[in-house]
């Protein structure tokens, strides 16, 4: 059995942590009626080290790593005294998926010349259709700006053009619309904050709805939020998906990305300039541009049925009536697994992403389960560790569309994806600031702890649409997701931000995402305590959390509750 080694803490660090803990835990008052659960940095670190160990092989779905991870989670939930979360008496919700391995070749014909980009280096392309062979031949290429159709903004990048059978080429993120003074127009696409229109998932969805044969997104590191290597590392292997009745035949035949350099080469060969087209695409007047180019794709695929698992535990509410209402805590247990083609380290351990979040989920479960019966929350708590987040939020999507407990009785979702490992902080960032009344409650609780809730400092990255809470939000359930704060106690200004930037550039979705010697789990404990306090309030309050007016998920929630 793997025995995790706890990292040593210096005397000075321990002194600063004792001060921070007195601040962060001050919101909870110890009493017989309201006991304080034992949430510790050592426990969080041990759980993270276990999940991120080589023993778990990177926790990829449909591997031995999944079997070990699921068994560990089930064992932990059972040992904490929690009940099986599935009404069938188990801790497991089966998630049927398909595994698809695509081998794609692509060519572009422009002006009688053929451009043959190199797979994984110049482009990444695959298909979600469950079929062994997909061929797209001599498909006309059309640049469609940002590929957005947003009636509420009076925006349509397609302008009625029939793109059936064509290859649509588009930009990532939202149109960065500016005012006459050159500043971002905050009334359009939320200004600097990404909307769902900026996500690659939306762009493939709208291309599918329009009947396009292929959809290629031009990758830019800034607007995308990650380098092209992340796309290749995530997509250049077996991909998973849920399967529709038509075996995903309604999906665009080919989904892909082009590097910026490859896109510029293609556009230049077609007599176009990337910068000129991008500038035109940020106006409502933009019209699709035919490129006098044809694209051809040959996709050979192997598919397999995949039976993956969500792991769910339950703590019944103390109130006889309110126990039939539910608060769901979520964290994804999966990561990228093992890549045998690599020399040296082959295991994507996913320590921060998301062994830490799963450790927080377990710590929260332990905290609530340790309470005496009289002190437990009125509503029922669900602790849901979901699969295949890295494959497109699939485990969360499956639960949200096949809920084990009615969504109209689910008061909120609180999601953990990556935890604070830089040390205790004065601030805490919320992703999607202002979306729901959960933000107001969170701000109040943090204020009592001499902390502050702040908006996402990098809203252009669209983090709200990139983790499991989004699948609950799409179905109408108010969802809350935080990012670790950067104003760290005992550290110089900019230290936390620099650590986050270093992680994104050096470790995100790489084999180097492992526990670092300088990680400080006292910050993890501080934020876990806050998430406990938030969940306790939500599970006890008489008023349900609500979406704020104008938020895109509000209409679905309102209809659900009528």
Secondary structure as UniProt FT lines:
FT   HELIX           11..24
FT   TURN            25..27
FT   HELIX           41..51
FT   HELIX           54..56
FT   TURN            57..58
FT   TURN            61..62
FT   HELIX           64..79
FT   TURN            80..81
FT   STRAND          83..84
FT   TURN            87..88
FT   STRAND          92..110
FT   TURN            111..112
FT   STRAND          113..115
FT   TURN            120..122
FT   STRAND          123..126
FT   STRAND          133..143
FT   TURN            145..146
FT   STRAND          149..150
FT   HELIX           151..153
FT   STRAND          155..156
FT   TURN            159..160
FT   TURN            164..165
FT   STRAND          167..171
FT   TURN            180..181
FT   TURN            186..187
FT   TURN            189..192
FT   HELIX           196..198
FT   HELIX           200..209
FT   TURN            210..211
FT   STRAND          214..218
FT   HELIX           221..224
FT   HELIX           228..235
FT   STRAND          239..241
FT   TURN            245..250
FT   STRAND          254..258
FT   HELIX           260..269
FT   TURN            270..271
FT   HELIX           274..280
FT   TURN            281..282
FT   TURN            284..285
FT   STRAND          289..315
FT   TURN            320..321
FT   HELIX           322..324
FT   STRAND          326..332
FT   STRAND          337..338
FT   TURN            340..341
FT   STRAND          347..348
FT   HELIX           351..356
FT   HELIX           357..369
FT   HELIX           373..375
FT   STRAND          380..386
FT   TURN            390..392
FT   HELIX           394..401
FT   HELIX           407..409
FT   STRAND          410..415
FT   STRAND          427..430
FT   TURN            431..434
FT   HELIX           437..448
FT   TURN            449..450
FT   STRAND          452..455
FT   TURN            457..458
FT   HELIX           459..461
FT   HELIX           463..465
FT   HELIX           469..474
FT   TURN            475..476
FT   STRAND          479..483
FT   TURN            489..490
FT   TURN            493..494
FT   HELIX           495..506
FT   TURN            507..509
FT   TURN            511..512
FT   TURN            517..518
FT   HELIX           522..540
FT   TURN            549..550
FT   TURN            552..553
FT   HELIX           554..561
//
